[in-house]
Amino acid sequence: SRAIKTNQDLLPETPWTHIFYNDFWGTLLTHSGSHKSYRPLCTLSFRINHAVGGMDPWGYHLVNVLLHAAVTGLFTNFSRILFGDGYWTLIAGLLFASHPIHTEAVAGIVGRADIGACLFFLLSLMCYVKHCSTRGSSPSTWGWILGAGLCAGCSMLWKEQGVTVLAISAVYDIFVFHRLKMHQIIPALYKRKNLTLFFSIGLLTSWGTALLGVRLYWMGNKPPSFSNSDNPAADSDSFLTRTLTFFYLPTKNLWLLLCPDTLSFDWSMDAVPLLKAVSDWRNLHTVAFYAGLFLLAYFSLKGSSNERECNGRTVMNGKQNANGHSCHSEMEYKTLEVKSSFASKEENGIKRHEMQKVQLPSTENIVILSLSLLIVPFVPATNLFFYVGFVIAERVLYVPSMGFCLLVTVGVRALYVKAQKRFLKNLVFCSTAALIVFYGLKTVVRNGDWQNEEMLYRSGIKVNPAK
């Protein structure tokens, strides 16, 4: 209602320039009651929808679905850089396309902010990938980094978390493109051949700082204020309660990505009870979550053992495997023959039909990038730097879900390669296919909850009966 039905910025008699001075709901940014959600490009898209079709919801939904299709295509294209032209790329794309957590962002019109931010997020990342591949060999390389910066700005103007793509680009450059490990970053500063790397990172840092500074100035240098029911933990007087609850909430969000069985449009009030004591059993989930996250990050940054997996091929100490393929360094790019046909003979998790030479990162590279995609865009919603106006919001997981889908895909690929028997390989593949099918069915069912307001509120009774 506030974003579209009663938003004066959508009306033709309102000067369109007002969009750039008001928040997402049409309130002046410097007003004390402003939500401080500065998303002018998203509001502009609503205004165009209003100019074309008025209040007919069909056009608004069409744009959301088309945007989601475009994001899915871009994400699948980005996955090709990591997995090559094989069915692993297809699995990553299908996981993203079908994941039920996206229902709120796509079926709920105001979720367009997340979809639009993700669209320009991926465009910025793809531009930076091109910059990395052409750096030092083509004068157009600086045009690509300029495009990355502009798309990052547009992503932030769709939704605030879009600016985090600059950090993801830096992670890609350091850990994927240059294959550096944590202990190699400082020594790399002294090597002249890495000057272009750190110049690019410096540009990303400077541009990100400038974007955040301008945005903070534009919103009046004041944080937003929310009601107590929006974020009960933030209003708690107990430091222990705030700490335990805020550490637990990311665990709950990850569970929604892993098992999106119970979804709700409103997780405010007591939908997630506060953790008031160390003895609360949910703290075990928190410990398990952060321990697993730390171990995954540690082993990825450290590198693998003697036996390594190279895009679906198991190799030992850089020597050739049984099929004659080599992997010279565990964090190097490998020149591999990637197969792209489903109808041809299967060999070590890769399909062979058309042979093409591509450079693909190792499993460790992909895990580091995937963790970054999962964590960094979610950081603004963690209450670590400022309080947010919600406990859990499924729509904010739209961008982080890309990292989740990549993690699942690389995990499935590793299991497939490690499996020695044909039966186990088929079991892994069929289980993944079943996961995609069930995700899709859950998405269809969940879309039914968004048909009208009554059905939406009925679907939320189980999670938030008080509301």
C-alpha distance (Angstrom), angle and dihedral (degrees) to the residues before:
residue distance angle dihedral
S1 . . .
R2 3.80 . .
A3 3.80 95.8 .
I4 3.81 96.9 49.9
K5 3.81 118.5 -2.4
T6 3.81 97.7 51.1
N7 3.82 98.5 21.5
Q8 3.81 107.0 119.1
D9 3.80 91.1 -163.1
L10 3.80 89.6 73.8
L11 3.80 95.0 58.4
P12 3.83 118.1 99.4
E13 3.81 92.4 -131.6
T14 3.82 90.5 60.2
P15 3.82 112.7 85.7
W16 3.78 108.0 -109.6
T17 3.81 90.5 -132.9
H18 3.83 88.4 72.0
I19 3.79 86.8 75.4
F20 3.79 89.6 72.4
Y21 3.82 93.7 53.1
N22 3.81 99.3 43.6
D23 3.78 133.0 67.4
F24 3.80 126.9 -114.3
W25 3.80 90.9 -78.8
G26 3.80 97.2 48.8
T27 3.82 96.9 -100.4
L28 3.79 119.7 132.7
L29 3.82 108.4 -98.1
T30 3.80 93.7 -131.2
H31 3.82 92.0 51.3
S32 3.81 114.5 111.8
G33 3.80 90.9 -126.0
S34 3.79 95.2 50.7
H35 3.79 118.3 126.4
K36 3.85 88.0 -142.8
S37 3.82 89.9 -135.8
Y38 3.80 99.2 143.8
R39 3.82 107.0 -168.2
P40 3.82 106.6 142.8
L41 3.82 96.5 159.5
C42 3.80 91.5 54.8
T43 3.82 90.7 47.8
L44 3.81 88.9 48.3
S45 3.82 89.7 55.1
F46 3.83 88.9 52.0
R47 3.80 89.3 51.1
I48 3.80 91.0 52.4
N49 3.81 89.4 49.2
H50 3.81 89.1 50.4
A51 3.80 92.1 49.0
V52 3.81 91.9 51.5
G53 3.81 103.0 38.7
G54 3.79 108.3 6.9
M55 3.81 112.3 -145.8
D56 3.81 95.4 -20.8
P57 3.83 102.3 127.9
W58 3.82 93.9 -152.4
G59 3.80 94.2 80.1
Y60 3.81 92.8 47.7
H61 3.80 91.7 52.1
L62 3.80 91.8 45.9
V63 3.80 91.5 55.9
N64 3.81 91.1 48.6
V65 3.80 92.4 51.2
L66 3.81 92.5 46.5
L67 3.79 90.7 49.5
H68 3.81 90.6 50.0
A69 3.82 89.8 50.0
A70 3.81 90.3 50.6
V71 3.82 91.6 48.6
T72 3.81 90.6 49.0
G73 3.81 90.5 51.4
L74 3.80 92.5 48.9
F75 3.80 92.1 46.4
T76 3.81 91.1 50.6
N77 3.80 89.6 48.6
F78 3.80 90.0 51.1
S79 3.82 89.5 48.9
R80 3.81 88.6 58.5
I81 3.81 88.2 65.7
L82 3.80 88.5 58.6
F83 3.82 103.1 34.6
G84 3.80 105.5 21.5
D85 3.80 128.5 -137.0
G86 3.79 97.2 -37.2
Y87 3.75 139.9 101.5
W88 3.82 91.8 -84.0
T89 3.80 88.2 72.0
L90 3.80 89.6 48.6
I91 3.82 90.9 50.9
A92 3.81 91.7 51.9
G93 3.80 90.9 49.6
L94 3.80 94.0 47.3
L95 3.79 91.9 48.2
F96 3.79 90.3 54.4
A97 3.80 94.4 43.1
S98 3.80 94.1 51.4
H99 3.82 103.9 35.7
P100 3.84 110.5 127.0
I101 3.82 92.7 -144.9
H102 3.82 87.2 75.5
T103 3.80 93.3 62.6
E104 3.79 95.3 90.7
A105 3.81 92.9 48.7
V106 3.82 93.8 48.1
A107 3.82 103.6 31.9
G108 3.81 93.4 38.6
I109 3.80 107.8 71.1
V110 3.83 95.5 -144.8
G111 3.80 87.4 56.1
R112 3.80 85.6 77.2
A113 3.81 86.3 90.4
D114 3.80 89.5 68.6
I115 3.80 94.9 43.1
G116 3.80 93.6 48.5
A117 3.80 91.4 46.3
C118 3.82 89.5 50.9
L119 3.81 91.4 49.6
F120 3.80 93.4 56.5
F121 3.83 89.6 37.0
L122 3.80 89.0 62.8
L123 3.80 93.4 41.0
S124 3.80 89.5 53.9
L125 3.80 91.9 47.5
M126 3.81 92.3 48.6
C127 3.82 90.4 49.7
Y128 3.79 90.0 52.5
V129 3.81 91.1 48.5
K130 3.82 87.7 55.3
H131 3.80 89.2 48.1
C132 3.80 90.4 54.5
S133 3.80 93.7 48.6
T134 3.82 94.0 48.3
R135 3.82 98.4 37.5
G136 3.80 111.3 125.9
S137 3.79 94.0 7.2
S138 3.79 105.8 62.7
P139 3.82 134.2 36.1
S140 3.81 88.5 -139.4
T141 3.80 89.8 71.5
W142 3.80 92.3 89.7
G143 3.79 89.5 50.4
W144 3.79 87.7 58.5
I145 3.81 93.3 51.6
L146 3.81 89.0 47.7
G147 3.80 88.2 53.2
A148 3.81 89.6 48.8
G149 3.80 90.4 53.5
L150 3.80 94.2 47.2
C151 3.81 92.7 47.9
A152 3.82 89.7 48.2
G153 3.81 88.6 54.1
C154 3.81 90.9 49.1
S155 3.81 90.1 48.6
M156 3.80 90.1 53.9
L157 3.80 90.2 48.9
W158 3.80 88.8 56.0
K159 3.81 91.6 48.5
E160 3.79 134.3 -15.0
Q161 3.81 97.9 -114.6
G162 3.82 90.6 61.8
V163 3.80 90.6 86.7
T164 3.82 89.3 69.8
V165 3.81 89.1 77.8
L166 3.81 87.1 83.2
A167 3.80 89.6 63.4
I168 3.81 91.0 47.1
S169 3.81 89.6 51.4
A170 3.80 89.8 53.5
V171 3.81 90.8 50.5
Y172 3.81 90.3 50.3
D173 3.80 91.7 50.3
I174 3.81 96.1 47.4
F175 3.78 104.3 35.7
V176 3.81 103.9 25.0
F177 3.79 108.9 27.9
H178 3.85 97.0 33.7
R179 3.84 94.7 27.5
L180 3.81 93.2 -140.7
K181 3.79 122.8 165.6
M182 3.79 124.4 -144.0
H183 3.81 94.5 -97.8
Q184 3.81 91.1 48.3
I185 3.80 97.6 57.2
I186 3.82 97.5 78.7
P187 3.86 95.3 44.9
A188 3.80 88.2 47.8
L189 3.81 88.3 64.9
Y190 3.80 89.7 70.7
K191 3.79 95.2 53.3
R192 3.77 114.6 92.7
K193 3.77 92.8 -150.9
N194 3.82 88.3 66.3
L195 3.80 94.8 55.0
T196 3.80 91.9 99.4
L197 3.81 89.7 52.9
F198 3.77 94.1 54.6
F199 3.80 91.9 41.0
S200 3.81 88.3 57.0
I201 3.81 91.5 46.2
G202 3.79 88.7 49.4
L203 3.79 90.7 53.1
L204 3.80 90.6 50.4
T205 3.80 91.6 49.4
S206 3.80 93.8 47.2
W207 3.80 93.1 47.5
G208 3.80 92.3 47.6
T209 3.80 91.6 49.5
A210 3.80 90.8 49.0
L211 3.82 92.9 49.6
L212 3.80 92.9 49.4
G213 3.80 92.1 45.4
V214 3.80 93.8 50.9
R215 3.78 91.6 46.5
L216 3.81 92.7 50.2
Y217 3.80 90.3 49.3
W218 3.81 92.3 47.0
M219 3.81 92.8 53.5
G220 3.81 91.4 53.8
N221 3.83 98.2 -98.4
K222 3.80 89.5 -85.2
P223 3.80 129.8 113.8
P224 3.81 118.8 -125.4
S225 3.79 121.9 -99.8
F226 3.80 123.0 -134.9
S227 3.78 135.8 -168.3
N228 3.81 119.5 -99.6
S229 3.80 93.3 -111.7
D230 3.82 92.6 56.4
N231 3.80 93.3 63.8
P232 3.82 112.2 6.5
A233 3.81 93.7 177.3
A234 3.80 91.9 58.8
D235 3.82 89.1 53.9
S236 3.79 94.4 49.8
D237 3.81 117.0 114.8
S238 3.80 92.0 -148.7
F239 3.80 115.8 90.5
L240 3.82 89.6 -160.2
T241 3.81 91.8 54.1
R242 3.79 92.7 48.5
T243 3.80 92.3 47.3
L244 3.82 97.1 46.7
T245 3.81 92.8 44.4
F246 3.80 96.0 46.7
F247 3.81 90.8 48.4
Y248 3.80 90.4 49.4
L249 3.81 97.9 49.3
P250 3.85 95.5 72.0
T251 3.81 87.0 53.8
K252 3.80 89.6 54.6
N253 3.80 90.8 48.2
L254 3.80 91.8 51.9
W255 3.80 89.5 50.7
L256 3.81 89.1 54.8
L257 3.81 87.8 55.8
L258 3.80 93.7 45.8
C259 3.80 97.5 41.6
P260 3.84 112.7 13.1
D261 3.80 92.3 -176.6
T262 3.81 98.3 126.4
L263 3.81 112.6 41.7
S264 3.79 128.4 170.4
F265 3.78 137.6 -179.8
D266 3.83 90.4 -142.2
W267 3.80 124.7 42.9
S268 3.82 95.4 163.7
M269 3.82 129.1 119.5
D270 3.83 111.2 20.7
A271 3.81 97.4 -19.1
V272 3.80 86.2 116.0
P273 3.85 106.6 31.4
L274 3.80 114.8 -134.8
L275 3.79 118.7 -102.1
K276 3.79 102.1 -124.8
A277 3.80 101.8 167.9
V278 3.79 139.2 37.0
S279 3.81 88.2 -123.9
D280 3.81 91.5 66.7
W281 3.82 105.4 119.7
R282 3.81 91.3 -137.5
N283 3.80 87.9 72.7
L284 3.82 86.3 74.4
H285 3.80 87.8 63.7
T286 3.79 89.3 51.5
V287 3.82 92.8 51.0
A288 3.81 92.4 46.8
F289 3.80 91.6 48.0
Y290 3.80 96.9 51.6
A291 3.80 93.4 39.6
G292 3.79 90.9 53.3
L293 3.78 91.7 45.2
F294 3.80 91.8 50.0
L295 3.80 94.1 48.0
L296 3.80 92.5 47.7
A297 3.79 91.6 49.9
Y298 3.82 93.1 43.6
F299 3.79 96.5 52.2
S300 3.81 92.0 42.8
L301 3.79 93.6 51.7
K302 3.80 92.3 42.0
G303 3.78 94.1 50.0
S304 3.77 132.1 -127.2
S305 3.77 132.4 -67.9
N306 3.81 129.0 -100.4
E307 3.76 92.4 -66.7
R308 3.77 111.9 63.7
E309 3.74 137.3 178.2
C310 3.79 117.1 -130.4
N311 3.82 111.4 -165.1
G312 3.75 93.0 -47.6
R313 3.83 97.9 -30.1
T314 3.80 123.9 102.8
V315 3.83 113.7 -137.7
M316 3.79 135.6 176.5
N317 3.81 122.0 -136.6
G318 3.77 94.7 -29.8
K319 3.83 93.5 -55.9
Q320 3.74 123.9 132.0
N321 3.76 119.2 -89.7
A322 3.77 126.3 -135.7
N323 3.78 92.0 -77.5
G324 3.78 94.4 53.4
H325 3.77 97.1 -107.9
S326 3.78 118.4 136.4
C327 3.79 135.9 -153.5
H328 3.80 110.8 -165.7
S329 3.81 101.8 -172.7
E330 3.76 130.1 15.3
M331 3.82 93.0 -126.5
E332 3.79 97.6 34.0
Y333 3.75 126.4 104.4
K334 3.72 112.4 -103.5
T335 3.78 128.3 -143.0
L336 3.75 102.6 -134.3
E337 3.74 139.6 171.6
V338 3.79 103.8 -117.9
K339 3.76 120.1 -161.6
S340 3.78 122.0 -144.7
S341 3.81 108.2 -179.0
F342 3.81 127.4 91.6
A343 3.78 93.0 -161.8
S344 3.78 96.3 61.3
K345 3.79 132.3 83.5
E346 3.79 116.3 -69.1
E347 3.78 120.0 -127.1
N348 3.83 125.4 177.8
G349 3.78 95.1 -27.6
I350 3.83 95.8 -50.5
K351 3.80 127.1 99.9
R352 3.80 118.5 -133.9
H353 3.77 124.3 -149.7
E354 3.79 110.7 105.9
M355 3.78 116.5 31.3
Q356 3.73 118.0 -143.6
K357 3.77 132.4 164.5
V358 3.79 114.4 -122.7
Q359 3.78 134.9 156.6
L360 3.78 113.2 -122.5
P361 3.81 130.4 -176.6
S362 3.77 122.9 -121.2
T363 3.78 125.5 -105.5
E364 3.81 91.2 -97.3
N365 3.82 90.3 55.7
I366 3.77 92.5 52.0
V367 3.81 94.1 46.2
I368 3.82 92.0 52.6
L369 3.80 91.9 49.2
S370 3.81 92.0 44.0
L371 3.80 92.7 51.7
S372 3.79 89.6 49.4
L373 3.81 91.3 50.5
L374 3.79 89.5 49.0
I375 3.80 98.1 46.0
V376 3.81 110.7 28.9
P377 3.84 99.2 55.9
F378 3.81 88.3 46.9
V379 3.82 94.7 52.9
P380 3.87 94.2 86.6
A381 3.82 88.7 59.9
T382 3.82 95.6 51.0
N383 3.84 97.6 82.9
L384 3.82 88.4 -126.5
F385 3.81 96.3 121.6
F386 3.80 101.5 19.5
Y387 3.78 136.5 -3.4
V388 3.79 117.3 -96.9
G389 3.79 129.0 -149.9
F390 3.79 97.9 -112.3
V391 3.79 142.7 50.5
I392 3.80 96.4 -142.4
A393 3.79 126.4 -5.3
E394 3.79 116.1 -175.3
R395 3.80 92.1 -157.8
V396 3.83 92.0 65.2
L397 3.82 88.2 62.5
Y398 3.81 91.0 65.4
V399 3.82 94.1 93.4
P400 3.85 97.3 35.2
S401 3.81 89.4 51.3
M402 3.82 87.8 73.3
G403 3.80 89.0 66.9
F404 3.79 90.3 46.3
C405 3.82 92.4 52.5
L406 3.81 91.0 49.2
L407 3.82 90.9 49.7
V408 3.79 92.3 50.8
T409 3.80 91.2 47.8
V410 3.80 95.6 49.3
G411 3.80 89.3 44.9
V412 3.79 91.9 52.1
R413 3.79 90.1 47.4
A414 3.80 91.5 51.9
L415 3.82 91.4 49.5
Y416 3.79 90.4 47.8
V417 3.79 92.3 52.7
K418 3.80 94.7 44.2
A419 3.80 92.5 50.9
Q420 3.80 108.4 99.2
K421 3.80 99.8 -168.0
R422 3.77 126.5 67.6
F423 3.81 90.0 -130.9
L424 3.82 91.7 58.1
K425 3.80 91.9 47.2
N426 3.79 90.5 52.2
L427 3.80 90.2 46.5
V428 3.82 91.7 54.6
F429 3.78 91.9 47.1
C430 3.82 94.5 46.2
S431 3.81 92.0 46.3
T432 3.79 90.0 53.7
A433 3.79 91.2 48.7
A434 3.81 89.7 49.6
L435 3.81 90.4 50.6
I436 3.81 90.5 54.3
V437 3.80 91.6 47.7
F438 3.81 93.3 49.6
Y439 3.80 91.1 46.1
G440 3.79 88.2 53.5
L441 3.81 93.2 48.0
K442 3.80 91.0 48.8
T443 3.81 89.2 50.8
V444 3.81 90.6 53.3
V445 3.82 91.2 49.3
R446 3.79 92.6 46.0
N447 3.81 91.5 50.5
G448 3.78 87.1 61.1
D449 3.81 88.9 64.1
W450 3.80 89.4 59.9
Q451 3.82 96.5 55.6
N452 3.81 93.4 99.6
E453 3.78 140.8 -10.2
E454 3.80 96.2 -98.1
M455 3.80 93.6 54.1
L456 3.80 90.0 45.9
Y457 3.80 93.0 53.6
R458 3.80 91.8 44.3
S459 3.81 89.6 53.8
G460 3.81 90.0 54.4
I461 3.80 97.7 51.3
K462 3.81 92.9 89.1
V463 3.82 92.7 54.4
N464 3.80 101.1 34.1
P465 3.82 110.8 18.1
A466 3.81 93.7 162.7
K467 3.80 92.8 58.4
